[in-house]
């Protein structure tokens, strides 16, 4: 790695952008594995550790003579965490369960029909709340569709109680192909 001594001030950019990329890949790897995508996560793990070894080795080689490498490394680690979580949010891997509690009314039937027209599977359960009859709607959707589902619900029932939870596995039933 003698070329790293020749790089001069470029070494800081190499460390900074390399570490950002490595942490972003690491974040995506962990999310994939946690969501049951082990093969994809393992594939990213190869590149994750390869990048980590190169970047960390670059910092450790000469950090005593140049402590600024450590500062750049730490700053890039923080930025990489932010960008990794942002990328994961935009990619929206996996599934979520959406639970909706609304006042039982004719608008509820219209909401269920609208959600089904949009190709979302909905299970309707009738219940009782503090202020009267309630409808509980259960949906399992791809994470990328959560905003759309919430938008449809809020248009029909602006005060709806909406709970979104991560779902690792959904087996059986109807599931939208989109």
C-alpha positions in Angstrom: 0.0 0.0 0.0 2.9 2.3 -0.7 0.7 4.3 -3.1 -1.3 5.5 0.0 1.8 7.4 1.2 2.1 9.1 -2.2 -1.5 10.2 -2.3 -0.9 13.2 0.0 -4.2 15.2 0.7 -6.1 12.8 -1.6 -5.9 10.2 1.2 -8.5 12.1 3.2 -11.0 12.0 0.3 -10.2 8.3 -0.2 -10.9 7.6 3.5 -13.9 9.8 3.7 -15.8 8.5 0.7 -14.6 5.0 1.1 -15.8 4.8 4.7 -19.2 6.4 3.8 -19.7 3.8 1.0 -18.6 1.0 3.4 -21.0 1.9 6.2 -23.8 2.4 3.7 -23.2 -1.1 2.4 -23.0 -2.4 5.9 -26.3 -0.9 6.9 -28.0 -2.3 3.9 -26.4 -5.7 4.6 -27.8 -5.7 8.2 -31.3 -4.7 7.0 -31.4 -7.4 4.4 -30.3 -10.1 6.8 -32.8 -8.9 9.5 -35.6 -9.0 6.9 -34.8 -12.6 5.9 -32.8 -11.9 2.8 -29.8 -13.9 3.9 -28.4 -14.6 0.5 -28.4 -11.0 -0.6 -27.1 -9.9 2.8 -24.2 -12.4 2.6 -23.3 -11.2 -0.9 -23.1 -7.6 0.4 -21.1 -8.9 3.4 -18.2 -9.8 1.1 -17.9 -6.3 -0.2 -18.6 -4.8 3.2 -15.6 -6.6 4.8 -13.4 -6.0 1.8 -14.1 -2.2 2.0 -13.7 -2.2 5.7 -10.2 -3.9 5.5 -9.0 -1.5 2.8 -10.3 1.7 4.5 -9.4 0.7 8.0 -6.0 -0.4 6.9 -5.5 3.0 5.2 -6.3 4.8 8.5 -4.1 2.5 10.6 -1.2 2.9 8.3 0.3 6.2 9.3 -2.3 7.4 11.8 0.4 8.2 14.4 2.1 10.6 11.9 -1.3 11.9 10.7 -4.0 11.8 13.3 -6.4 13.7 11.0 -7.0 10.3 9.3 -8.8 9.2 12.4 -11.0 12.3 12.5 -11.9 11.9 8.8 -12.7 8.2 9.4 -15.0 8.9 12.4 -16.8 11.7 10.5 -17.3 9.5 7.5 -18.6 6.7 9.8 -21.3 9.1 11.1 -22.2 10.3 7.6 -22.3 6.7 6.3 -24.8 5.7 9.0 -27.1 8.6 8.1 -26.8 7.8 4.3 -27.3 4.0 4.9 -30.5 4.5 6.9 -31.7 7.0 4.3 -31.0 4.5 1.4 -32.7 1.7 3.3 -35.8 3.9 3.8 -35.9 4.8 0.1 -35.4 1.1 -1.0 -38.0 0.0 1.5 -37.1 -3.7 1.7 -39.6 -6.0 3.2 -43.1 -6.1 4.5 -45.2 -4.2 7.1 -48.4 -4.8 8.9 -50.8 -1.9 9.0 -53.5 -1.8 11.7 -56.2 0.8 11.3 -58.9 1.6 13.9 -61.8 3.9 12.7 -65.3 4.7 13.7 -67.7 2.1 12.2 -69.7 3.9 9.5 -70.7 3.6 5.9 -67.4 5.4 5.1 -65.6 2.4 6.4 -67.1 0.2 3.8 -66.1 2.7 1.1 -62.5 2.8 2.5 -62.3 -1.0 2.4 -63.6 -1.0 -1.2 -61.1 1.7 -2.2 -58.2 -0.2 -0.6 -59.2 -3.4 -2.4 -59.6 -1.5 -5.7 -56.0 -0.4 -5.2 -55.1 -4.1 -4.9 -54.4 -4.1 -1.2 -55.7 -7.1 0.8 -57.8 -5.9 3.8 -59.3 -7.9 6.7 -62.1 -6.1 8.5 -62.8 -6.9 12.1 -65.7 -5.3 14.0 -65.0 -4.1 17.6 -66.0 -1.9 20.4 -64.2 1.2 21.6 -64.6 3.7 24.4 -66.8 5.9 22.2 -68.8 3.2 20.3 -68.5 0.7 17.5 -65.1 0.5 15.7 -63.8 -1.1 12.6 -60.3 -2.6 12.7 -58.7 -3.0 9.3 -55.6 -5.3 9.0 -53.4 -5.0 6.0 -50.0 -6.6 5.1 -48.2 -4.5 2.5 -44.8 -4.0 1.0 -43.0 -1.2 2.8 -42.7 0.8 -0.4 -46.6 1.1 -0.4 -47.0 2.3 3.2 -47.3 6.0 2.2 -49.9 5.2 -0.4 -52.0 3.1 2.1 -51.8 5.8 4.7 -52.8 8.5 2.2 -55.9 6.5 1.2 -56.9 6.0 4.8 -56.4 9.6 5.8 -58.5 10.9 2.9 -61.4 8.6 4.0 -60.9 8.9 7.8 -58.7 11.9 8.8 -58.6 11.0 12.5 -57.9 7.3 12.0 -55.6 5.5 14.4 -52.9 3.9 12.2 -50.2 1.5 13.5 -47.4 0.3 11.2 -45.2 -2.6 12.3 -42.5 -4.5 10.5 -43.5 -8.0 9.4 -40.7 -10.5 8.9 -42.8 -13.2 7.3 -46.4 -13.3 5.8 -47.6 -16.7 4.8 -50.9 -17.5 3.0 -53.7 -15.2 2.1 -53.9 -12.7 -0.7 -50.9 -10.5 -1.4 -50.5 -7.7 -4.1 -48.0 -8.4 -6.8 -47.0 -4.7 -6.9 
